Amino acid sequence: MRFGKIRKILDKALQNDSIQLYLQPIIDSSSRKIIAAEALSRLYDEELGVISPVEFIELAEKNGNIEALCEQILHKTCDFIKTNDIQSLGIKWINVNLSPIQCQNSDLADRISSIAEKYSVPSNKIHLEVTEESMVDANILSRQMKNLISYGYDISLDDYGSGFSNIIRVKRFPFNNIKLDMQIVW
């Protein structure tokens, strides 16, 4: 029953462009100052309240809406960058997550660049994050990363240690940052 409600809420939010963008600060460990942020998607409903990203992102992946969800967040991130003086907030860039499904699309770099160009946002203001799950097909991910880097995007590996990768495999890819899974940090 909850699953069905969340599906309807998600579909409506995607149609109405009402997925919410939250920014989580990224703090420099030396200066202890904000240097960047991570774009997070949030879904709210009057009846159910805040719906966990674990629930609606997994649902979006299963029902084929994950690309629409990720692109909506990218649009909102670019709009935020365009309409705010992020430098005055201490933000040099904003990380945006890519789904493993997006990483399979041959036109990924063109789609991301097209959205950024619509808002006149330079590629160095957006860093892209992929998860270990995206590394399932190393050849496809390698091609995607080369394309994205050629457009000027930096790429991070998110949740390292939560999947199947080892450090040897990770070294094959030109990641700018590697974010450890929270269970490793804890």
ZATOR-936856 format. One line per 4 residues: for each residue x, z, y of N, C-alpha, C, CB. Coordinates in steps of 0.2 Angstrom, whole numbers, plus 5000, padded with zeros to 4 digits. Glycine has a CB too. Layout:
residues N
X Z Y X Z Y X Z Y X Z Y; ...
end
This chain:
residues 186
5004 5000 4994 5000 5000 5000 5004 5000 5006 4995 5006 5000; 5009 5004 5007 5014 5005 5012 5018 4998 5013 5019 5011 5012; 5020 4995 5007 5024 4989 5007 5020 4984 5011 5025 4987 5000; 5013 4983 5009 5009 4978 5012 5008 4979 5019 5002 4978 5008
5007 4985 5021 5006 4987 5028 5013 4985 5032 5005 4994 5030; 5018 4986 5029 5025 4985 5033 5025 4977 5033 5031 4988 5029; 5024 4974 5028 5024 4966 5028 5020 4963 5034 5022 4963 5022; 5014 4966 5035 5010 4964 5040 5012 4965 5047 5003 4966 5040
5015 4971 5048 5018 4974 5054 5024 4969 5056 5020 4981 5054; 5028 4968 5051 5034 4964 5052 5032 4957 5054 5039 4964 5045; 5028 4954 5050 5026 4947 5052 5023 4947 5059 5020 4945 5047; 5019 4952 5061 5016 4952 5068 5022 4953 5073 5011 4958 5068
5027 4957 5071 5032 4958 5076 5036 4952 5077 5036 4964 5074; 5037 4948 5072 5041 4942 5072 5038 4937 5076 5043 4940 5065; 5031 4936 5075 5027 4932 5079 5027 4933 5086 5020 4931 5076; 5026 4940 5088 5025 4942 5095 5032 4944 5098 5021 4948 5095
5037 4942 5095 5044 4944 5098 5044 4951 5100 5045 4939 5104; 5042 4956 5095 5042 4963 5097 5047 4967 5092 5035 4965 5097; 5051 4964 5089 5056 4968 5086 5060 4971 5091 5061 4964 5081; 5062 4978 5091 5065 4981 5096 5073 4981 5095 5063 4988 5097
5076 4980 5101 5083 4980 5101 5086 4987 5103 5086 4975 5105; 5090 4991 5099 5093 4997 5101 5101 4996 5101 5091 5003 5096; 5104 4999 5105 5111 4998 5105 5115 5005 5104 5114 4996 5112; 5119 5004 5099 5123 5010 5096 5130 5010 5099 5123 5011 5088
5132 5014 5103 5139 5014 5106 5144 5014 5101 5140 5019 5111; 5149 5010 5102 5156 5010 5099 5161 5014 5103 5158 5003 5096; 5164 5019 5101 5168 5023 5105 5175 5022 5103 5166 5031 5104; 5180 5021 5107 5187 5020 5106 5189 5027 5104 5191 5018 5112
5193 5028 5098 5195 5034 5096 5200 5038 5100 5197 5034 5089; 5204 5033 5104 5210 5036 5108 5207 5039 5115 5215 5031 5109; 5203 5034 5118 5201 5036 5125 5194 5040 5125 5200 5030 5129; 5191 5040 5119 5184 5043 5118 5179 5040 5123 5185 5050 5119
5180 5034 5125 5175 5030 5129 5172 5025 5126 5179 5028 5136; 5166 5023 5128 5162 5017 5125 5166 5011 5127 5155 5017 5128; 5167 5007 5122 5170 5001 5123 5166 4995 5121 5177 5000 5119; 5161 4996 5117 5157 4991 5114 5150 4994 5112 5160 4987 5108
5146 4990 5109 5140 4992 5106 5138 4988 5100 5134 4992 5111; 5134 4991 5095 5131 4987 5090 5124 4986 5091 5133 4991 5083; 5121 4980 5090 5114 4979 5091 5111 4981 5084 5113 4971 5092; 5106 4985 5085 5102 4987 5079 5094 4985 5080 5102 4995 5078
5091 4983 5075 5084 4981 5075 5080 4987 5073 5083 4975 5071; 5074 4988 5077 5070 4993 5075 5063 4991 5075 5071 4999 5080; 5059 4994 5071 5052 4991 5071 5047 4998 5071 5050 4988 5064; 5042 4997 5076 5038 5003 5077 5031 5001 5076 5039 5006 5084
5027 5005 5074 5019 5004 5073 5016 5010 5075 5018 5002 5065; 5010 5009 5078 5006 5015 5081 5004 5020 5075 5000 5013 5084; 5002 5017 5069 5000 5021 5064 5006 5024 5060 4996 5017 5059; 5011 5020 5058 5016 5022 5054 5022 5025 5057 5019 5016 5050
5022 5024 5064 5028 5026 5068 5034 5022 5067 5030 5034 5066; 5040 5025 5067 5046 5021 5066 5047 5019 5059 5052 5025 5069; 5048 5013 5058 5049 5011 5051 5056 5010 5050 5045 5004 5050; 5058 5013 5044 5066 5013 5043 5068 5005 5042 5067 5017 5036
5074 5004 5045 5077 4997 5044 5078 4996 5036 5084 4997 5048; 5079 5001 5032 5080 5000 5025 5074 4996 5022 5082 5007 5022; 5068 4999 5025 5062 4996 5022 5061 4989 5025 5056 5000 5024; 5061 4988 5031 5059 4981 5034 5064 4976 5033 5057 4982 5041
5071 4978 5033 5076 4973 5032 5076 4970 5025 5083 4975 5034; 5075 4975 5021 5075 4972 5014 5069 4968 5012 5074 4979 5009; 5063 4970 5016 5057 4966 5015 5058 4959 5018 5051 4969 5019; 5061 4959 5024 5063 4952 5027 5067 4948 5023 5066 4953 5034
5072 4951 5019 5076 4947 5015 5072 4944 5009 5082 4951 5012; 5067 4948 5006 5063 4946 5001 5058 4941 5002 5060 4952 4998; 5055 4941 5008 5050 4937 5010 5052 4931 5014 5044 4940 5014; 5059 4930 5015 5061 4924 5019 5061 4924 5026 5058 4918 5017
5060 4930 5029 5060 4931 5036 5067 4934 5039 5054 4936 5038; 5072 4935 5035 5078 4938 5038 5081 4934 5043 5083 4939 5032; 5081 4927 5043 5084 4923 5048 5081 4924 5054 5085 4916 5046; 5074 4924 5054 5070 4925 5060 5071 4931 5063 5062 4924 5059
5072 4937 5059 5073 4943 5062 5080 4944 5065 5073 4948 5056; 5085 4941 5062 5092 4941 5064 5092 4937 5071 5097 4939 5059; 5089 4931 5071 5089 4927 5077 5086 4930 5083 5087 4920 5076; 5080 4934 5081 5077 4937 5087 5081 4943 5090 5070 4941 5084
5085 4946 5086 5089 4951 5088 5095 4948 5092 5092 4956 5083; 5098 4942 5090 5103 4939 5094 5100 4937 5100 5105 4933 5090; 5094 4934 5101 5091 4932 5107 5091 4938 5112 5084 4929 5106; 5088 4944 5109 5087 4950 5113 5094 4952 5116 5084 4955 5109
5099 4952 5111 5106 4954 5113 5109 4950 5119 5111 4954 5107; 5108 4943 5118 5110 4939 5123 5107 4940 5130 5110 4931 5121; 5100 4941 5129 5096 4942 5135 5099 4949 5139 5089 4943 5134; 5100 4954 5135 5103 4960 5137 5110 4959 5141 5104 4965 5132
5114 4955 5138 5121 4954 5141 5120 4950 5147 5125 4950 5136; 5115 4945 5147 5114 4941 5153 5111 4945 5159 5110 4935 5152; 5107 4950 5158 5103 4953 5163 5106 4960 5165 5096 4954 5161; 5111 4962 5162 5114 4968 5163 5122 4967 5164 5113 4973 5157
5124 4972 5168 5132 4972 5170 5135 4976 5164 5133 4974 5177; 5136 4973 5158 5138 4977 5153 5145 4980 5154 5139 4973 5146; 5149 4977 5158 5156 4979 5160 5155 4986 5163 5160 4975 5164; 5150 4987 5168 5149 4993 5171 5147 4999 5166 5144 4993 5177
5144 4997 5161 5142 5002 5155 5148 5003 5151 5137 4999 5151; 5154 5000 5152 5160 5001 5147 5160 4996 5141 5160 5008 5145; 5155 4992 5141 5154 4988 5135 5157 4981 5136 5146 4986 5134; 5162 4980 5132 5166 4973 5132 5162 4968 5128 5173 4974 5129
5159 4970 5122 5156 4966 5118 5150 4969 5114 5161 4962 5113; 5146 4966 5111 5141 4969 5107 5141 4965 5100 5134 4968 5110; 5141 4970 5095 5141 4967 5088 5134 4966 5086 5144 4973 5083; 5134 4960 5082 5127 4958 5080 5128 4956 5072 5124 4951 5083
5124 4959 5068 5124 4958 5061 5122 4951 5059 5120 4964 5057; 5125 4948 5054 5123 4942 5051 5121 4944 5044 5128 4937 5050; 5115 4942 5041 5113 4943 5034 5117 4939 5030 5105 4942 5034; 5117 4941 5023 5121 4936 5018 5117 4930 5018 5121 4940 5012
5111 4930 5019 5107 4923 5018 5109 4919 5024 5099 4925 5019; 5110 4921 5030 5112 4917 5036 5119 4914 5034 5112 4921 5042; 5123 4918 5031 5130 4916 5029 5130 4910 5025 5134 4921 5027; 5124 4908 5021 5124 4903 5017 5122 4896 5020 5119 4904 5011
5120 4897 5027 5117 4891 5030 5123 4887 5034 5112 4893 5036; 5124 4880 5032 5129 4876 5035 5129 4876 5042 5129 4870 5032; 5123 4877 5046 5123 4876 5053 5123 4883 5056 5116 4872 5055; 5125 4888 5053 5126 4895 5056 5129 4895 5063 5129 4899 5051
5135 4892 5063 5139 4892 5069 5135 4889 5075 5146 4889 5068; 5132 4883 5074 5129 4879 5079 5123 4883 5081 5126 4872 5076; 5119 4886 5077 5113 4890 5078 5115 4896 5083 5109 4893 5072; 5120 4900 5081 5122 4905 5085 5125 4903 5092 5128 4909 5081
5129 4898 5092 5131 4895 5098 5126 4893 5103 5136 4890 5097; 5121 4890 5100 5115 4887 5104 5111 4893 5107 5110 4883 5099; 5110 4898 5103 5107 4904 5106 5111 4907 5112 5105 4909 5101; 5117 4908 5111 5122 4911 5116 5122 4906 5122 5129 4912 5113
5122 4900 5121 5123 4895 5127 5116 4895 5131 5124 4888 5124; 5110 4896 5128 5104 4897 5131 5104 4902 5136 5098 4898 5126; 5108 4908 5135 5108 4913 5140 5115 4913 5144 5107 4920 5136; 5119 4908 5143 5125 4908 5146 5130 4914 5144 5124 4907 5154
5130 4916 5138 5134 4921 5136 5140 4918 5132 5130 4926 5131; 5146 4920 5135 5152 4918 5131 5153 4921 5125 5158 4919 5136; 5156 4917 5120 5157 4920 5113 5161 4926 5113 5160 4914 5109; 5165 4928 5117 5169 4934 5117 5165 4940 5118 5175 4934 5122
5159 4939 5121 5154 4945 5122 5150 4947 5116 5149 4943 5128; 5150 4943 5110 5147 4944 5104 5152 4944 5098 5141 4939 5103; 5152 4949 5095 5156 4950 5089 5151 4950 5083 5160 4956 5088; 5152 4946 5078 5148 4945 5072 5150 4950 5066 5147 4938 5070
5145 4953 5063 5147 4957 5057 5144 4954 5051 5144 4965 5059; 5148 4954 5046 5145 4953 5039 5146 4958 5034 5149 4946 5036; 5142 4959 5029 5143 4964 5024 5147 4962 5018 5136 4967 5022; 5149 4966 5014 5152 4964 5008 5148 4960 5004 5154 4970 5004
5142 4961 5004 5137 4956 5000 5138 4949 5002 5130 4959 5001; 5140 4948 5008 5141 4941 5011 5147 4938 5007 5141 4941 5018; 5151 4942 5004 5157 4939 5002 5156 4937 4994 5163 4944 5002; 5150 4937 4992 5149 4934 4985 5152 4928 4984 5141 4934 4984
5150 4923 4988 5153 4916 4988 5159 4916 4993 5148 4910 4989; 5165 4917 4991 5171 4917 4995 5172 4911 4999 5177 4919 4991; 5171 4905 4995 5172 4899 4998 5167 4897 5004 5172 4893 4993; 5161 4899 5003 5156 4897 5008 5157 4902 5014 5149 4899 5006
5159 4908 5013 5160 4913 5019 5166 4911 5022 5161 4920 5016; 5171 4909 5019 5178 4907 5022 5176 4901 5027 5183 4905 5017; 5172 4896 5024 5171 4890 5029 5167 4892 5035 5166 4885 5025; 5162 4897 5034 5158 4899 5039 5162 4903 5044 5152 4904 5037
5167 4907 5042 5171 4911 5047 5175 4906 5051 5175 4916 5043; 5178 4901 5047 5182 4896 5051 5178 4893 5057 5185 4891 5046; 5172 4891 5055 5167 4888 5060 5166 4893 5066 5161 4885 5057; 5164 4899 5064 5162 4904 5069 5169 4905 5074 5160 4910 5066
5174 4906 5071 5180 4907 5074 5182 4901 5079 5186 4909 5069; 5181 4895 5077 5182 4889 5081 5178 4889 5087 5181 4883 5077; 5172 4893 5087 5167 4893 5092 5170 4899 5097 5160 4894 5090; 5174 4903 5094 5177 4909 5098 5174 4916 5097 5175 4908 5105
5171 4916 5091 5168 4923 5089 5173 4927 5085 5161 4921 5085; 5173 4933 5086 5176 4938 5082 5172 4940 5076 5179 4944 5086; 5174 4941 5070 5170 4943 5064 5173 4950 5061 5170 4938 5059; 5168 4954 5060 5170 4961 5057 5167 4961 5050 5167 4967 5061
5170 4965 5046 5167 4967 5039 5164 4974 5040 5172 4967 5034; 5157 4974 5038 5153 4980 5039 5152 4983 5032 5146 4979 5042; 5152 4990 5032 5151 4994 5026 5156 4993 5020 5144 4992 5024; 5162 4992 5022 5167 4991 5017 5168 4997 5013 5174 4989 5020
5168 4995 5006 5168 5001 5001 5161 5002 4998 5171 5007 5005; 5156 4999 5001 5150 5000 4998 5148 4995 4992 5144 5000 5003; 5152 4990 4992 5151 4985 4987 5156 4984 4982 5150 4978 4990; 5158 4978 4980 5163 4976 4975 5170 4974 4977 5160 4971 4971
5171 4973 4984 5177 4971 4986 5183 4976 4986 5176 4968 4993; 5189 4973 4985 5195 4977 4985 5199 4974 4991 5199 4976 4978; 5204 4978 4993 5208 4976 4999 5211 4969 4998 5213 4982 5000; 5213 4967 4992 5216 4961 4991 5211 4955 4993 5219 4960 4984
5205 4956 4991 5200 4951 4992 5199 4951 5000 5194 4952 4988; 5198 4957 5003 5197 4957 5010 5202 4954 5014 5196 4964 5012; 5208 4954 5012 5214 4952 5016 5214 4944 5016 5221 4954 5012; 5210 4941 5012 5209 4934 5012 5206 4931 5018 5206 4931 5005
5202 4935 5021 5197 4933 5026 5200 4936 5033 5190 4936 5025; 5199 4932 5038 5202 4934 5045 5197 4938 5049 5203 4927 5049; 5196 4944 5046 5192 4949 5050 5196 4952 5055 5189 4955 5045; 5192 4953 5061 5195 4957 5067 5195 4964 5066 5192 4955 5073
5190 4967 5063 5189 4974 5061 5186 4975 5054 5184 4977 5067; 5187 4980 5052 5184 4982 5045 5181 4989 5046 5189 4982 5039; 5174 4989 5046 5171 4996 5047 5169 4999 5040 5164 4995 5050; 5172 5005 5039 5171 5008 5032 5164 5010 5031 5176 5014 5032
5162 5010 5025 5155 5013 5023 5155 5020 5025 5153 5012 5016; 5149 5023 5027 5149 5030 5029 5150 5035 5024 5142 5031 5032; 5149 5033 5018 5150 5037 5012 5157 5038 5011 5147 5035 5006; 5161 5034 5013 5169 5034 5012 5171 5039 5018 5172 5028 5013
5168 5038 5024 5170 5042 5029 5168 5050 5028 5167 5040 5036; 5162 5051 5026 5160 5057 5024 5164 5061 5019 5153 5057 5022
end
